[in-house]
Amino acid sequence: MSKLSKLEYLRRSKGISQVELSRQAGIHPASIAQVERHHRRAWPKLRAALASSLNVSESELFDESGSLIPMI
């Protein structure tokens, strides 16, 4: 089992599905799934939209390159 990222942890702890988060952020649900599965890095607009939708800073979710920050 893979470790949760802070993005996935926050999303799940707020009871938000990937589809619901994608609607709030104005992005396609597949983009969230790809980022959460580490199949792609998040581009700047996506990082900003996800952080805003979850009411956190981008740096809480992603490093400078757009990779997810894992839960410790």
Sequence and secondary structure as in RCSB ss.txt:
>XXXX:A:sequence
MSKLSKLEYLRRSKGISQVELSRQAGIHPASIAQVERHHRRAWPKLRAALASSLNVSESELFDESGSLIPMI
>XXXX:A:secstr
    BHHHHHHHHTT  HHHHHHHHTS HHHHHHHHTTSS   HHHHHHHHHHHTS HHHHB TTS B B  
